[in-house]
Amino acid sequence: MSDLSMCGGLPPEICEQLSAEEQFIKIRVEKRRFGREVTIIEGIDEREFNLKKLASKLKSKLATGGTAKNGRIELQGDHRHKVKKLLVEMGFPEENITIIE
């Protein structure tokens, strides 16, 4: 997460919330080989959040496979609306999350 130096001495909880509010997240679906769908989550800053840990939480909540690579999270299947709901529950502001249809 964030250093105290980055937040000017604010408590870690407040610093984490401020970091989440600055993220502009895009959620979209890509078609892969054999017609398989993959939900792509982009826009979460790797320096502020551990993408592997976040991907792990999303995978367990959605009971699906996936990975975190190249600065984005990829989940097997079409989970756009569920992912948005989960990210809002995790503290990301709803107005900063865009679902690309």
Secondary structure as UniProt FT lines:
FT   HELIX           5..7
FT   TURN            8..9
FT   HELIX           12..21
FT   STRAND          25..31
FT   HELIX           33..35
FT   STRAND          37..42
FT   TURN            46..48
FT   HELIX           51..62
FT   STRAND          66..69
FT   TURN            70..71
FT   STRAND          72..77
FT   HELIX           80..89
FT   TURN            90..91
FT   HELIX           94..96
FT   STRAND          97..99
//
